[in-house]
Amino acid sequence: MAERKSVLLRLDPAVHDALTRWANDDLRSTNAQIEFLLRRALTEAGRLPTGTGAPARRGRPRKAARKDDDQPQEPDPTTPLEPPPRNE
C-alpha cells in the first residue's frame, strides 16, 4: 500500500465542530470523515483518479491470524455444553 500523505488543514472552528459531530454520528474519526467527503466530491465531479486506493477500513484493525486459528477447536471436556438446570 502506498504511503499516506499528511496535510495541514486550517478550518473555521465552527466548521471543524460540525465535521466532528457529523463524523461521530457516522462512527468515523474527523480525519476519516474529511477523506470520505473529499472522495465523494471527487467521484461526483468525475475527478477521482483511476487506480486510487480503497479508503481505509473502518474500525479497529484485525489481529494477525495465528497459524492454529485455521483448525477447528475441540470443546473442552470439562466445560458443560448446556447450562445446568435451574433449581426453582
Secondary structure as GFF3:
##gff-version 3
##sequence-region A 1 88
A	DSSP	alpha_helix	13	25	.	.	.	ID=ss1
A	DSSP	alpha_helix	30	44	.	.	.	ID=ss2
A	DSSP	three_ten_helix	67	70	.	.	.	ID=ss3
###
